[in-house]
Amino acid sequence: MQNIIVVSQKPSDLGELIAIARRLGEPLILAFQESAVSINEITGYGHKVYRLNSDRPEALYYAIKSLYDSLKPKLIIGPTTKNVKDALSLFAGLYDIPLATDVSSIEDRGDEVIYKRGFLSERVIMTASVRKPAILLVKPKIVSPAEKIGKSDVIDLEVTAGDVKLLERKPKVLSGIKLEDADIVVGVGRGFKSREDLKLALELANLLGGQVGGTRPIAADYKWLPEDAWIGISGKRIAPKLYIAIGISGAPQHMSGVSDSKIIVAINKDKSAPIFKLSDYGIVNDLYKVLPILISRLKARASQK
Ligand SMILES: Cc1cc2nc3c(=O)[nH]c(=O)nc-3n(C[C@H](O)[C@H](O)[C@H](O)COP(=O)(O)OP(=O)(O)OC[C@H]3O[C@@H](n4cnc5c(N)ncnc54)[C@H](O)[C@@H]3O)c2cc1C
């Protein structure tokens, strides 16, 4: 059976990655970052675990290089996250190994693999083949997590992180918002004229039992929301049951973060805004007119209960 290295960054990623890898060969887990710390959570899959005592992408690069040289895996599978992409793209470049990100399905065909990947907010699905060995970084939630089937051996990997010296570490100030876990997300964009006005979106989200997230300009440029509320290609990818996009134009970089939502509702005053082509329901109107009506209807309904 062919060796498959599974790079695990968070224990919550691992079950799905193992499920994919078990269909293709014998998974060997490289536990990095949060997974290396929560080792007890990840040893129940019955596959050998290599623990990397570091959370730095440079260290992951050296670890993958040393495992690759000794184990000669045919596939390396991991999550499409910033640190894993950083480390594995450097490795792929130096070893001339093909790498694909945001992969949504993998099929083994002997010397090559066929994979699928979405583009333009999943409006186009590409099917491609690559020769092995290959690196495939997958999207979350494409398969059900694997079952735990036994205890694993844990081997500690000692790697140095090359010439990069860590000089300082400062924790990011995060709000603890868990947009990924919310069933309902209210997304806010530049249609809001001020930070103060976001209270309309917060009130709507409260009444619906949801969370508020936003586009890059709102979270990263204006800093009206914390960074962990930033949705999109360079922020969070979410998959709520309902996404309500308010004053958001529907740029591909934003929509790729919400394309797995079950239902998308857009509120935008411009009827030609691209978001309407990507939504299940749309309200063409000024958010400052629509939101007070929605909020008062929801309040009236709540008071009748
Ligand atoms: C490399 C790169 C990475 C990026 N990553 C991300 C990312 O991860 N996430 C992200 O979101 N963006 C990202 N962007 C930015 C992205 O391209 C868009 O610029 C951004 O998503 C637009 O944000 P917006 O919809 O809030 O603003 P705009 O595009 O300005 O849209 C505002 C919308 O509000 C509507 N509007 C205005 N007033 C009202 C009103 N009163 N009532 C109703 N509607 C109103 C307008 O009609 C308009 O459609 C990235 C860009 C690049 C180049």
The ligand as an SDF file (V2000), in Angstrom:
LIG
                    3D

 53 58  0  0  0  0  0  0  0  0999 V2000
   -5.7120   39.4620   -3.0950 C   0  0  0  0  0  0  0  0  0  0  0  0
   -7.0670   39.9450   -2.6100 C   0  0  0  0  0  0  0  0  0  0  0  0
   -7.6390   39.2720   -1.5690 C   0  0  0  0  0  0  0  0  0  0  0  0
   -8.9010   39.6970   -1.1120 C   0  0  0  0  0  0  0  0  0  0  0  0
   -9.4800   39.0000   -0.0850 N   0  0  0  0  0  0  0  0  0  0  0  0
  -10.7110   39.3520    0.3210 C   0  0  0  0  0  0  0  0  0  0  0  0
  -11.3830   38.6090    1.3290 C   0  0  0  0  0  0  0  0  0  0  0  0
  -10.8720   37.6260    1.8790 O   0  0  0  0  0  0  0  0  0  0  0  0
  -12.6260   39.0060    1.6840 N   0  0  0  0  0  0  0  0  0  0  0  0
  -13.2660   40.0770    1.1220 C   0  0  0  0  0  0  0  0  0  0  0  0
  -14.4090   40.3790    1.5030 O   0  0  0  0  0  0  0  0  0  0  0  0
  -12.6400   40.8020    0.1850 N   0  0  0  0  0  0  0  0  0  0  0  0
  -11.3950   40.4750   -0.2290 C   0  0  0  0  0  0  0  0  0  0  0  0
  -10.7830   41.2390   -1.1790 N   0  0  0  0  0  0  0  0  0  0  0  0
  -11.4320   42.4930   -1.6070 C   0  0  0  0  0  0  0  0  0  0  0  0
  -12.5130   42.2720   -2.6460 C   0  0  0  0  0  0  0  0  0  0  0  0
  -11.9490   42.2260   -3.9340 O   0  0  0  0  0  0  0  0  0  0  0  0
  -13.5760   43.4090   -2.5990 C   0  0  0  0  0  0  0  0  0  0  0  0
  -12.9060   44.6260   -2.7820 O   0  0  0  0  0  0  0  0  0  0  0  0
  -14.3550   43.4490   -1.3040 C   0  0  0  0  0  0  0  0  0  0  0  0
  -14.9070   42.1840   -1.0040 O   0  0  0  0  0  0  0  0  0  0  0  0
  -15.5050   44.4530   -1.4700 C   0  0  0  0  0  0  0  0  0  0  0  0
  -16.1150   44.6500   -0.2290 O   0  0  0  0  0  0  0  0  0  0  0  0
  -17.6060   45.2120   -0.1320 P   0  0  0  0  0  0  0  0  0  0  0  0
  -18.5280   44.2990   -0.8640 O   0  0  0  0  0  0  0  0  0  0  0  0
  -17.8250   45.4590    1.3200 O   0  0  0  0  0  0  0  0  0  0  0  0
  -17.4800   46.6470   -0.8200 O   0  0  0  0  0  0  0  0  0  0  0  0
  -17.9440   47.1740   -2.2370 P   0  0  0  0  0  0  0  0  0  0  0  0
  -17.4280   46.3320   -3.3270 O   0  0  0  0  0  0  0  0  0  0  0  0
  -17.6070   48.6170   -2.2480 O   0  0  0  0  0  0  0  0  0  0  0  0
  -19.5260   46.9960   -2.2210 O   0  0  0  0  0  0  0  0  0  0  0  0
  -20.4020   47.7380   -1.4340 C   0  0  0  0  0  0  0  0  0  0  0  0
  -21.8150   47.4070   -1.9170 C   0  0  0  0  0  0  0  0  0  0  0  0
  -22.7400   48.0450   -1.0510 O   0  0  0  0  0  0  0  0  0  0  0  0
  -23.8300   48.4940   -1.8340 C   0  0  0  0  0  0  0  0  0  0  0  0
  -24.4540   49.5940   -1.1000 N   0  0  0  0  0  0  0  0  0  0  0  0
  -23.9780   50.8510   -0.8970 C   0  0  0  0  0  0  0  0  0  0  0  0
  -24.8160   51.5470   -0.1190 N   0  0  0  0  0  0  0  0  0  0  0  0
  -25.8610   50.7300    0.1520 C   0  0  0  0  0  0  0  0  0  0  0  0
  -27.0490   50.8990    0.8950 C   0  0  0  0  0  0  0  0  0  0  0  0
  -27.3340   52.0240    1.5450 N   0  0  0  0  0  0  0  0  0  0  0  0
  -27.9270   49.8680    0.9600 N   0  0  0  0  0  0  0  0  0  0  0  0
  -27.6590   48.6960    0.2990 C   0  0  0  0  0  0  0  0  0  0  0  0
  -26.5300   48.4800   -0.4310 N   0  0  0  0  0  0  0  0  0  0  0  0
  -25.6400   49.4880   -0.4660 C   0  0  0  0  0  0  0  0  0  0  0  0
  -23.2180   48.9120   -3.1430 C   0  0  0  0  0  0  0  0  0  0  0  0
  -24.2030   48.8600   -4.1830 O   0  0  0  0  0  0  0  0  0  0  0  0
  -22.1190   47.8770   -3.3360 C   0  0  0  0  0  0  0  0  0  0  0  0
  -22.5570   46.7900   -4.1300 O   0  0  0  0  0  0  0  0  0  0  0  0
   -9.5440   40.8270   -1.6680 C   0  0  0  0  0  0  0  0  0  0  0  0
   -8.9310   41.4970   -2.7280 C   0  0  0  0  0  0  0  0  0  0  0  0
   -7.7110   41.0570   -3.1910 C   0  0  0  0  0  0  0  0  0  0  0  0
   -7.0720   41.8010   -4.3420 C   0  0  0  0  0  0  0  0  0  0  0  0
  1  2  1  0
  2  3  1  0
  2 52  2  0
  3  4  2  0
  4  5  1  0
  4 50  1  0
  5  6  2  0
  6  7  1  0
  6 13  1  0
  7  8  2  0
  7  9  1  0
  9 10  1  0
 10 11  2  0
 10 12  1  0
 12 13  2  0
 13 14  1  0
 14 15  1  0
 14 50  1  0
 15 16  1  0
 16 17  1  0
 16 18  1  0
 18 19  1  0
 18 20  1  0
 20 21  1  0
 20 22  1  0
 22 23  1  0
 23 24  1  0
 24 25  2  0
 24 26  1  0
 24 27  1  0
 27 28  1  0
 28 29  2  0
 28 30  1  0
 28 31  1  0
 31 32  1  0
 32 33  1  0
 33 34  1  0
 33 48  1  0
 34 35  1  0
 35 36  1  0
 35 46  1  0
 36 37  1  0
 36 45  1  0
 37 38  2  0
 38 39  1  0
 39 40  1  0
 39 45  2  0
 40 41  1  0
 40 42  2  0
 42 43  1  0
 43 44  2  0
 44 45  1  0
 46 47  1  0
 46 48  1  0
 48 49  1  0
 50 51  2  0
 51 52  1  0
 52 53  1  0
M  END
$$$$
